[in-house]
Amino acid sequence: MSRYAAFVLLLSFGLVFRLSHGIEVNVTDGGKLCLYANLTLSFSVSYEIAEKESKTVVFEIPESASSKDSKCDDTSPILMLSFGEGHSWSMNFTTKDKSYQADVITFTYNLNDSSVFPDSLANGTVTVTAKPDITNVDMDTCYSCKSKDEIQASAEVNMTLSDVLIQAFVVDGSRSQNLTTCAADTPTPAPTPTPTPTHNVTNATTVAPTTNASTTAVPPTTPAPTLPTPATGNYSIKSGVNGTACLLANFGLRIGFKQNEKYQEVNFEPPSEASGSCGVNRSELVLVSNDITVKLTFANDTKKFRLQAVNVNISTSSGVFVQSNNNLSLWEATVGSSYMCNKEQNFTITPLLSFYTFSLHVQPFDVKNGLYSTAEECLADAESYLVPIAVGVALLVLILIVLLAYFIGRRRNMATGYQSF
């Protein structure tokens, strides 16, 4: 009876629990194993229901999840698991010197799936990203972490990884027996106790300290230095290992964000490589640099393309800052052309997140021969041409006025000359 009452209590708070189980993935290329994963993964997602209330569901990725969209690559493989009605989870890897790391986790869930999200008021899919703490994994080894790793992807989404065994780069089709173990599984040695010294105090005399009052000048407040123009990153996504570019982008990016009531700005340092995907109606660009992950999602409606969604994850000394907006209409241009804006632009992504772009040029669809198509320029660039054109027109009008005045004056002088005879 008590178990039944507890279950009813959990349902009343909108929580749904499923039995824990793991999933094993073997990705092959040419009949040989090229990527291996065995892990337990659960999600906690909050969403809006009727009467401005929210419900939280907790579920695990099923064993039946498909890995057909996973990709093996010499430099940037992707582990992707698709399940249910439009849900997917992926982890991107990159090499660094003689090791590899996981760059970004992307989780997409479909609120239209009533079996997982009953009574949801929102429709469509939501995508969140997070940066996992999987770094410095030796090549030809498996990353192993039995401990639970709780990852906050947004205010609404938490993911929990445990019992993880991953080898993103499998050599010669055989999984390595060597392990690179996570720090959480490494036991921390107990600190050696420090003996407490004993003191024999005799004839102790209490002496009152002498305080010399003095006035200390408070240093003047120095304004925060202005950030320099961010470096421009050049990015391209290829359709295959040896394919041509299907997405091109170059821009400098400054990110403004408000965390714990404090606003700050940071220049995004361009990474050496980018990851992402190209599609007919949807393309993605994922950039990871230092403690910042930026994911840009572009949409194509056959006539126009636009930047539809932005997901940002920043690790700071104050915690993890996560913001996303999946309903944008930025950087719009005709499909088959590119979008360009050399001027600095400021975009409000969310009330807590802003983008400042410099020397922006992007083409997420219909890239031909790996080159940009004719660019459609932003309004700011178009307006920059108006000033010299206006000045030129004004000078031309002034010249015409001077010439007209000259000819009128000359004709009057000639008429006066004739009358003098």
TIPADO-934346 format. One record per residue (C-alpha): residue number from 0; z, x, y; residue in three letters. Coordinates in nm, 2 decimals, always signed. Layout:
// TIPADO-934346
(NUM, (Z, X, Y), "ALA")
...
// end
This chain:
// TIPADO-934346
(0, (+0.00, +0.00, +0.00), "MET")
(1, (+0.09, +0.29, +0.24), "SER")
(2, (-0.25, +0.45, +0.17), "ARG")
(3, (-0.43, +0.13, +0.25), "TYR")
(4, (-0.23, +0.09, +0.58), "ALA")
(5, (-0.32, +0.45, +0.68), "ALA")
(6, (-0.69, +0.39, +0.61), "PHE")
(7, (-0.68, +0.07, +0.82), "VAL")
(8, (-0.51, +0.26, +1.10), "LEU")
(9, (-0.78, +0.53, +1.10), "LEU")
(10, (-1.05, +0.26, +1.12), "LEU")
(11, (-0.88, +0.10, +1.41), "SER")
(12, (-0.92, +0.42, +1.61), "PHE")
(13, (-1.29, +0.44, +1.51), "GLY")
(14, (-1.26, +0.74, +1.28), "LEU")
(15, (-1.46, +0.76, +0.96), "VAL")
(16, (-1.39, +1.04, +0.71), "PHE")
(17, (-1.60, +1.15, +0.42), "ARG")
(18, (-1.52, +1.37, +0.13), "LEU")
(19, (-1.56, +1.75, +0.19), "SER")
(20, (-1.85, +1.92, +0.02), "HIS")
(21, (-2.08, +2.21, +0.09), "GLY")
(22, (-2.46, +2.26, +0.09), "ILE")
(23, (-2.66, +2.55, -0.06), "GLU")
(24, (-3.00, +2.64, +0.09), "VAL")
(25, (-3.26, +2.87, -0.06), "ASN")
(26, (-3.56, +2.92, +0.17), "VAL")
(27, (-3.85, +3.10, +0.01), "THR")
(28, (-4.17, +3.25, +0.13), "ASP")
(29, (-4.45, +3.33, -0.12), "GLY")
(30, (-4.22, +3.24, -0.40), "GLY")
(31, (-3.95, +3.49, -0.29), "LYS")
(32, (-3.61, +3.41, -0.14), "LEU")
(33, (-3.61, +3.50, +0.23), "CYS")
(34, (-3.31, +3.32, +0.37), "LEU")
(35, (-3.00, +3.20, +0.20), "TYR")
(36, (-2.71, +2.98, +0.32), "ALA")
(37, (-2.41, +2.81, +0.16), "ASN")
(38, (-2.17, +2.64, +0.39), "LEU")
(39, (-1.95, +2.34, +0.47), "THR")
(40, (-2.03, +2.17, +0.80), "LEU")
(41, (-1.87, +1.86, +0.96), "SER")
(42, (-1.92, +1.69, +1.29), "PHE")
(43, (-1.70, +1.49, +1.52), "SER")
(44, (-1.90, +1.28, +1.77), "VAL")
(45, (-1.77, +1.03, +2.03), "SER")
(46, (-2.00, +0.77, +2.17), "TYR")
(47, (-1.99, +0.46, +2.39), "GLU")
(48, (-1.94, +0.11, +2.25), "ILE")
(49, (-1.89, -0.23, +2.41), "ALA")
(50, (-1.65, -0.29, +2.70), "GLU")
(51, (-1.66, +0.07, +2.82), "LYS")
(52, (-1.47, +0.19, +2.51), "GLU")
(53, (-1.56, +0.48, +2.29), "SER")
(54, (-1.56, +0.54, +1.92), "LYS")
(55, (-1.54, +0.87, +1.73), "THR")
(56, (-1.70, +0.93, +1.39), "VAL")
(57, (-1.64, +1.23, +1.17), "VAL")
(58, (-1.90, +1.31, +0.91), "PHE")
(59, (-2.03, +1.60, +0.70), "GLU")
(60, (-2.38, +1.72, +0.65), "ILE")
(61, (-2.49, +1.58, +0.31), "PRO")
(62, (-2.60, +1.78, +0.01), "GLU")
(63, (-2.93, +1.60, +0.03), "SER")
(64, (-3.02, +1.75, +0.37), "ALA")
(65, (-3.37, +1.89, +0.38), "SER")
(66, (-3.44, +2.26, +0.47), "SER")
(67, (-3.82, +2.23, +0.48), "LYS")
(68, (-3.83, +2.31, +0.85), "ASP")
(69, (-3.64, +2.64, +0.81), "SER")
(70, (-3.85, +2.94, +0.89), "LYS")
(71, (-3.83, +3.30, +0.77), "CYS")
(72, (-3.93, +3.57, +1.01), "ASP")
(73, (-3.90, +3.95, +1.05), "ASP")
(74, (-3.72, +3.91, +1.38), "THR")
(75, (-3.61, +3.55, +1.45), "SER")
(76, (-3.56, +3.33, +1.14), "PRO")
(77, (-3.43, +2.97, +1.17), "ILE")
(78, (-3.21, +2.78, +0.94), "LEU")
(79, (-3.28, +2.41, +1.00), "MET")
(80, (-3.12, +2.11, +0.81), "LEU")
(81, (-3.25, +1.76, +0.86), "SER")
(82, (-3.07, +1.45, +0.73), "PHE")
(83, (-3.03, +1.08, +0.77), "GLY")
(84, (-3.24, +0.89, +1.03), "GLU")
(85, (-3.34, +1.16, +1.28), "GLY")
(86, (-3.04, +1.40, +1.26), "HIS")
(87, (-3.09, +1.78, +1.24), "SER")
(88, (-2.88, +2.10, +1.27), "TRP")
(89, (-3.02, +2.45, +1.31), "SER")
(90, (-2.91, +2.80, +1.36), "MET")
(91, (-3.13, +3.07, +1.51), "ASN")
(92, (-3.10, +3.44, +1.42), "PHE")
(93, (-3.22, +3.76, +1.59), "THR")
(94, (-3.20, +4.13, +1.50), "THR")
(95, (-3.03, +4.39, +1.71), "LYS")
(96, (-3.05, +4.76, +1.61), "ASP")
(97, (-2.95, +4.77, +1.25), "LYS")
(98, (-2.77, +4.44, +1.24), "SER")
(99, (-2.84, +4.07, +1.31), "TYR")
(100, (-2.66, +3.78, +1.47), "GLN")
(101, (-2.67, +3.40, +1.52), "ALA")
(102, (-2.79, +3.32, +1.87), "ASP")
(103, (-2.76, +2.95, +1.90), "VAL")
(104, (-2.67, +2.64, +1.71), "ILE")
(105, (-2.86, +2.32, +1.80), "THR")
(106, (-2.74, +1.98, +1.68), "PHE")
(107, (-2.95, +1.66, +1.74), "THR")
(108, (-2.82, +1.32, +1.64), "TYR")
(109, (-2.97, +0.98, +1.66), "ASN")
(110, (-2.76, +0.70, +1.81), "LEU")
(111, (-3.00, +0.44, +1.67), "ASN")
(112, (-2.87, +0.52, +1.32), "ASP")
(113, (-2.62, +0.23, +1.28), "SER")
(114, (-2.50, +0.36, +0.95), "SER")
(115, (-2.35, +0.66, +1.13), "VAL")
(116, (-2.30, +0.52, +1.48), "PHE")
(117, (-2.22, +0.15, +1.44), "PRO")
(118, (-2.20, -0.06, +1.76), "ASP")
(119, (-2.35, +0.22, +1.98), "SER")
(120, (-2.46, +0.10, +2.32), "LEU")
(121, (-2.68, +0.41, +2.38), "ALA")
(122, (-3.02, +0.45, +2.22), "ASN")
(123, (-3.23, +0.76, +2.13), "GLY")
(124, (-3.14, +1.11, +2.03), "THR")
(125, (-2.89, +1.35, +2.19), "VAL")
(126, (-2.92, +1.73, +2.16), "THR")
(127, (-2.64, +1.97, +2.21), "VAL")
(128, (-2.62, +2.35, +2.17), "THR")
(129, (-2.35, +2.60, +2.11), "ALA")
(130, (-2.32, +2.98, +2.07), "LYS")
(131, (-2.16, +3.07, +1.73), "PRO")
(132, (-1.94, +3.38, +1.69), "ASP")
(133, (-2.16, +3.54, +1.42), "ILE")
(134, (-2.25, +3.89, +1.54), "THR")
(135, (-2.29, +4.24, +1.42), "ASN")
(136, (-2.39, +4.14, +1.06), "VAL")
(137, (-2.52, +4.45, +0.88), "ASP")
(138, (-2.87, +4.42, +0.75), "MET")
(139, (-2.90, +4.36, +0.38), "ASP")
(140, (-2.56, +4.20, +0.37), "THR")
(141, (-2.43, +3.84, +0.36), "CYS")
(142, (-2.21, +3.70, +0.64), "TYR")
(143, (-1.90, +3.56, +0.48), "SER")
(144, (-1.63, +3.34, +0.65), "CYS")
(145, (-1.41, +3.12, +0.45), "LYS")
(146, (-1.19, +3.03, +0.75), "SER")
(147, (-1.26, +2.72, +0.96), "LYS")
(148, (-1.46, +2.78, +1.28), "ASP")
(149, (-1.43, +2.49, +1.52), "GLU")
(150, (-1.71, +2.49, +1.78), "ILE")
(151, (-1.71, +2.26, +2.08), "GLN")
(152, (-2.07, +2.19, +2.17), "ALA")
(153, (-2.00, +1.93, +2.44), "SER")
(154, (-1.72, +1.69, +2.56), "ALA")
(155, (-1.84, +1.45, +2.29), "GLU")
(156, (-1.93, +1.68, +2.00), "VAL")
(157, (-1.73, +1.92, +1.79), "ASN")
(158, (-1.86, +2.10, +1.48), "MET")
(159, (-1.65, +2.27, +1.21), "THR")
(160, (-1.80, +2.54, +0.99), "LEU")
(161, (-1.61, +2.68, +0.69), "SER")
(162, (-1.68, +2.85, +0.35), "ASP")
(163, (-1.98, +3.01, +0.51), "VAL")
(164, (-2.21, +3.25, +0.32), "LEU")
(165, (-2.54, +3.33, +0.50), "ILE")
(166, (-2.80, +3.60, +0.47), "GLN")
(167, (-3.07, +3.55, +0.73), "ALA")
(168, (-3.28, +3.85, +0.62), "PHE")
(169, (-3.32, +3.87, +0.25), "VAL")
(170, (-3.48, +4.20, +0.13), "VAL")
(171, (-3.72, +4.19, -0.17), "ASP")
(172, (-3.63, +3.83, -0.26), "GLY")
(173, (-3.28, +3.91, -0.39), "SER")
(174, (-2.96, +3.81, -0.22), "ARG")
(175, (-2.73, +4.10, -0.14), "SER")
(176, (-2.39, +4.13, -0.30), "GLN")
(177, (-2.25, +4.32, +0.00), "ASN")
(178, (-2.06, +4.12, +0.25), "LEU")
(179, (-1.99, +4.13, +0.63), "THR")
(180, (-1.66, +3.94, +0.66), "THR")
(181, (-1.56, +3.75, +0.97), "CYS")
(182, (-1.26, +3.86, +1.17), "ALA")
(183, (-1.07, +3.54, +1.09), "ALA")
(184, (-1.07, +3.63, +0.72), "ASP")
(185, (-0.94, +3.98, +0.78), "THR")
(186, (-0.56, +3.99, +0.75), "PRO")
(187, (-0.38, +4.11, +1.06), "THR")
(188, (-0.11, +4.37, +0.97), "PRO")
(189, (+0.24, +4.28, +1.07), "ALA")
(190, (+0.37, +4.48, +1.37), "PRO")
(191, (+0.62, +4.75, +1.30), "THR")
(192, (+0.96, +4.64, +1.44), "PRO")
(193, (+1.09, +4.86, +1.71), "THR")
(194, (+1.45, +4.95, +1.67), "PRO")
(195, (+1.68, +4.83, +1.96), "THR")
(196, (+1.85, +5.13, +2.12), "PRO")
(197, (+2.22, +5.12, +2.15), "THR")
(198, (+2.39, +5.23, +2.47), "HIS")
(199, (+2.75, +5.32, +2.52), "ASN")
(200, (+2.85, +5.22, +2.87), "VAL")
(201, (+3.17, +5.36, +3.01), "THR")
(202, (+3.30, +5.32, +3.36), "ASN")
(203, (+3.01, +5.10, +3.46), "ALA")
(204, (+3.00, +5.04, +3.83), "THR")
(205, (+2.78, +4.77, +3.98), "THR")
(206, (+2.60, +4.90, +4.29), "VAL")
(207, (+2.43, +4.65, +4.50), "ALA")
(208, (+2.07, +4.75, +4.58), "PRO")
(209, (+1.98, +4.83, +4.94), "THR")
(210, (+1.70, +4.62, +5.07), "THR")
(211, (+1.49, +4.75, +5.36), "ASN")
(212, (+1.32, +4.45, +5.51), "ALA")
(213, (+0.96, +4.52, +5.61), "SER")
(214, (+0.66, +4.32, +5.71), "THR")
(215, (+0.35, +4.36, +5.48), "THR")
(216, (+0.02, +4.28, +5.64), "ALA")
(217, (-0.18, +4.03, +5.45), "VAL")
(218, (-0.54, +4.17, +5.39), "PRO")
(219, (-0.81, +3.95, +5.54), "PRO")
(220, (-1.00, +3.73, +5.31), "THR")
(221, (-1.34, +3.88, +5.22), "THR")
(222, (-1.62, +3.63, +5.16), "PRO")
(223, (-1.78, +3.64, +4.82), "ALA")
(224, (-2.09, +3.86, +4.82), "PRO")
(225, (-2.42, +3.69, +4.80), "THR")
(226, (-2.59, +3.73, +4.46), "LEU")
(227, (-2.92, +3.92, +4.46), "PRO")
(228, (-3.24, +3.74, +4.35), "THR")
(229, (-3.22, +3.71, +3.97), "PRO")
(230, (-3.46, +3.91, +3.75), "ALA")
(231, (-3.77, +3.73, +3.63), "THR")
(232, (-3.79, +3.68, +3.25), "GLY")
(233, (-4.12, +3.64, +3.07), "ASN")
(234, (-4.10, +3.43, +2.76), "TYR")
(235, (-4.35, +3.32, +2.50), "SER")
(236, (-4.31, +3.12, +2.18), "ILE")
(237, (-4.56, +3.16, +1.90), "LYS")
(238, (-4.68, +2.90, +1.65), "SER")
(239, (-4.63, +3.13, +1.36), "GLY")
(240, (-4.54, +3.49, +1.26), "VAL")
(241, (-4.89, +3.61, +1.35), "ASN")
(242, (-4.99, +3.32, +1.57), "GLY")
(243, (-5.08, +3.30, +1.93), "THR")
(244, (-4.85, +3.18, +2.20), "ALA")
(245, (-4.80, +2.80, +2.22), "CYS")
(246, (-4.54, +2.80, +2.50), "LEU")
(247, (-4.54, +3.03, +2.80), "LEU")
(248, (-4.27, +3.06, +3.07), "ALA")
(249, (-4.16, +3.31, +3.33), "ASN")
(250, (-3.89, +3.26, +3.60), "PHE")
(251, (-3.57, +3.39, +3.75), "GLY")
(252, (-3.27, +3.17, +3.70), "LEU")
(253, (-2.94, +3.14, +3.88), "ARG")
(254, (-2.68, +2.89, +3.74), "ILE")
(255, (-2.43, +2.72, +3.96), "GLY")
(256, (-2.14, +2.54, +3.78), "PHE")
(257, (-1.80, +2.39, +3.85), "LYS")
(258, (-1.53, +2.46, +3.60), "GLN")
(259, (-1.16, +2.37, +3.65), "ASN")
(260, (-1.24, +2.25, +4.00), "GLU")
(261, (-1.38, +2.60, +4.09), "LYS")
(262, (-1.75, +2.64, +4.17), "TYR")
(263, (-1.92, +2.96, +4.08), "GLN")
(264, (-2.27, +3.10, +4.05), "GLU")
(265, (-2.41, +3.36, +3.80), "VAL")
(266, (-2.76, +3.52, +3.76), "ASN")
(267, (-2.90, +3.47, +3.42), "PHE")
(268, (-3.00, +3.80, +3.27), "GLU")
(269, (-3.34, +3.76, +3.09), "PRO")
(270, (-3.30, +3.83, +2.72), "PRO")
(271, (-3.55, +4.06, +2.54), "SER")
(272, (-3.66, +3.78, +2.31), "GLU")
(273, (-3.67, +3.40, +2.32), "ALA")
(274, (-3.66, +3.14, +2.05), "SER")
(275, (-3.78, +2.78, +2.03), "GLY")
(276, (-4.05, +2.56, +1.88), "SER")
(277, (-4.38, +2.40, +1.98), "CYS")
(278, (-4.49, +2.05, +1.90), "GLY")
(279, (-4.74, +1.78, +1.99), "VAL")
(280, (-4.50, +1.57, +2.20), "ASN")
(281, (-4.20, +1.80, +2.22), "ARG")
(282, (-4.15, +2.17, +2.27), "SER")
(283, (-3.83, +2.38, +2.31), "GLU")
(284, (-3.73, +2.71, +2.47), "LEU")
(285, (-3.39, +2.86, +2.38), "VAL")
(286, (-3.26, +3.16, +2.58), "LEU")
(287, (-2.94, +3.35, +2.49), "VAL")
(288, (-2.80, +3.62, +2.71), "SER")
(289, (-2.45, +3.76, +2.72), "ASN")
(290, (-2.22, +3.46, +2.72), "ASP")
(291, (-2.48, +3.20, +2.83), "ILE")
(292, (-2.71, +2.98, +2.62), "THR")
(293, (-2.98, +2.78, +2.79), "VAL")
(294, (-3.20, +2.53, +2.60), "LYS")
(295, (-3.50, +2.37, +2.78), "LEU")
(296, (-3.68, +2.07, +2.61), "THR")
(297, (-4.02, +1.96, +2.73), "PHE")
(298, (-4.18, +1.62, +2.67), "ALA")
(299, (-4.55, +1.53, +2.66), "ASN")
(300, (-4.68, +1.18, +2.71), "ASP")
(301, (-5.05, +1.29, +2.65), "THR")
(302, (-5.12, +1.28, +3.03), "LYS")
(303, (-4.83, +1.46, +3.19), "LYS")
(304, (-4.56, +1.70, +3.07), "PHE")
(305, (-4.22, +1.75, +3.22), "ARG")
(306, (-3.88, +1.92, +3.16), "LEU")
(307, (-3.69, +1.64, +2.99), "GLN")
(308, (-3.36, +1.79, +2.88), "ALA")
(309, (-3.14, +2.09, +2.97), "VAL")
(310, (-2.84, +2.21, +2.76), "ASN")
(311, (-2.62, +2.49, +2.89), "VAL")
(312, (-2.33, +2.66, +2.72), "ASN")
(313, (-2.13, +2.93, +2.91), "ILE")
(314, (-1.83, +3.12, +2.78), "SER")
(315, (-1.60, +3.22, +3.06), "THR")
(316, (-1.24, +3.36, +3.09), "SER")
(317, (-1.14, +3.00, +3.16), "SER")
(318, (-1.29, +2.86, +2.84), "GLY")
(319, (-1.63, +2.71, +2.74), "VAL")
(320, (-1.84, +2.53, +2.99), "PHE")
(321, (-2.08, +2.28, +2.83), "VAL")
(322, (-2.32, +2.05, +3.02), "GLN")
(323, (-2.64, +1.87, +2.92), "SER")
(324, (-2.88, +1.61, +3.06), "ASN")
(325, (-3.14, +1.45, +2.84), "ASN")
(326, (-3.31, +1.23, +3.10), "ASN")
(327, (-3.48, +1.46, +3.35), "LEU")
(328, (-3.83, +1.46, +3.50), "SER")
(329, (-3.87, +1.81, +3.64), "LEU")
(330, (-4.16, +2.06, +3.65), "TRP")
(331, (-4.41, +1.79, +3.60), "GLU")
(332, (-4.79, +1.87, +3.56), "ALA")
(333, (-5.10, +1.75, +3.39), "THR")
(334, (-5.13, +1.83, +3.02), "VAL")
(335, (-5.37, +2.12, +2.99), "GLY")
(336, (-5.25, +2.28, +3.31), "SER")
(337, (-4.95, +2.49, +3.40), "SER")
(338, (-4.67, +2.43, +3.65), "TYR")
(339, (-4.60, +2.69, +3.92), "MET")
(340, (-4.35, +2.73, +4.20), "CYS")
(341, (-4.30, +3.06, +4.36), "ASN")
(342, (-4.05, +2.94, +4.62), "LYS")
(343, (-3.68, +2.91, +4.53), "GLU")
(344, (-3.60, +2.56, +4.40), "GLN")
(345, (-3.26, +2.39, +4.36), "ASN")
(346, (-3.22, +2.13, +4.08), "PHE")
(347, (-2.90, +1.93, +4.02), "THR")
(348, (-2.89, +1.89, +3.64), "ILE")
(349, (-2.55, +1.72, +3.63), "THR")
(350, (-2.27, +1.68, +3.89), "PRO")
(351, (-2.12, +2.00, +3.75), "LEU")
(352, (-2.44, +2.20, +3.69), "LEU")
(353, (-2.72, +2.32, +3.91), "SER")
(354, (-3.03, +2.54, +3.85), "PHE")
(355, (-3.19, +2.77, +4.11), "TYR")
(356, (-3.53, +2.90, +4.00), "THR")
(357, (-3.74, +3.18, +4.14), "PHE")
(358, (-4.11, +3.26, +4.07), "SER")
(359, (-4.14, +2.98, +3.82), "LEU")
(360, (-4.45, +2.94, +3.60), "HIS")
(361, (-4.44, +2.74, +3.28), "VAL")
(362, (-4.68, +2.58, +3.03), "GLN")
(363, (-4.52, +2.42, +2.72), "PRO")
(364, (-4.83, +2.25, +2.58), "PHE")
(365, (-5.21, +2.32, +2.52), "ASP")
(366, (-5.19, +2.70, +2.57), "VAL")
(367, (-5.53, +2.85, +2.51), "LYS")
(368, (-5.57, +3.21, +2.39), "ASN")
(369, (-5.21, +3.29, +2.49), "GLY")
(370, (-5.29, +3.26, +2.86), "LEU")
(371, (-5.18, +3.02, +3.14), "TYR")
(372, (-5.42, +2.74, +3.24), "SER")
(373, (-5.49, +2.65, +3.60), "THR")
(374, (-5.16, +2.59, +3.78), "ALA")
(375, (-5.05, +2.28, +3.96), "GLU")
(376, (-4.83, +2.41, +4.24), "GLU")
(377, (-4.50, +2.25, +4.36), "CYS")
(378, (-4.46, +2.08, +4.69), "LEU")
(379, (-4.27, +2.38, +4.83), "ALA")
(380, (-4.56, +2.61, +4.77), "ASP")
(381, (-4.81, +2.36, +4.91), "ALA")
(382, (-4.60, +2.32, +5.23), "GLU")
(383, (-4.60, +2.70, +5.27), "SER")
(384, (-4.98, +2.69, +5.33), "TYR")
(385, (-4.94, +2.42, +5.60), "LEU")
(386, (-4.79, +2.65, +5.86), "VAL")
(387, (-5.08, +2.90, +5.88), "PRO")
(388, (-5.33, +2.61, +5.86), "ILE")
(389, (-5.15, +2.43, +6.15), "ALA")
(390, (-5.15, +2.76, +6.35), "VAL")
(391, (-5.52, +2.81, +6.28), "GLY")
(392, (-5.60, +2.46, +6.38), "VAL")
(393, (-5.40, +2.49, +6.70), "ALA")
(394, (-5.57, +2.81, +6.79), "LEU")
(395, (-5.91, +2.65, +6.73), "LEU")
(396, (-5.82, +2.36, +6.95), "VAL")
(397, (-5.70, +2.59, +7.22), "LEU")
(398, (-6.02, +2.79, +7.21), "ILE")
(399, (-6.23, +2.48, +7.23), "LEU")
(400, (-6.03, +2.36, +7.54), "ILE")
(401, (-6.08, +2.70, +7.71), "VAL")
(402, (-6.45, +2.69, +7.64), "LEU")
(403, (-6.48, +2.33, +7.75), "LEU")
(404, (-6.29, +2.41, +8.08), "ALA")
(405, (-6.51, +2.71, +8.13), "TYR")
(406, (-6.84, +2.52, +8.10), "PHE")
(407, (-6.71, +2.23, +8.32), "ILE")
(408, (-6.61, +2.48, +8.59), "GLY")
(409, (-6.93, +2.66, +8.57), "ARG")
(410, (-7.14, +2.35, +8.60), "ARG")
(411, (-6.93, +2.25, +8.91), "ARG")
(412, (-6.99, +2.59, +9.07), "ASN")
(413, (-7.36, +2.56, +9.00), "MET")
(414, (-7.38, +2.21, +9.15), "ALA")
(415, (-7.19, +2.33, +9.46), "THR")
(416, (-7.44, +2.62, +9.50), "GLY")
(417, (-7.74, +2.39, +9.49), "TYR")
(418, (-7.58, +2.17, +9.76), "GLN")
(419, (-7.53, +2.46, +10.00), "SER")
(420, (-7.91, +2.50, +10.03), "PHE")
// end
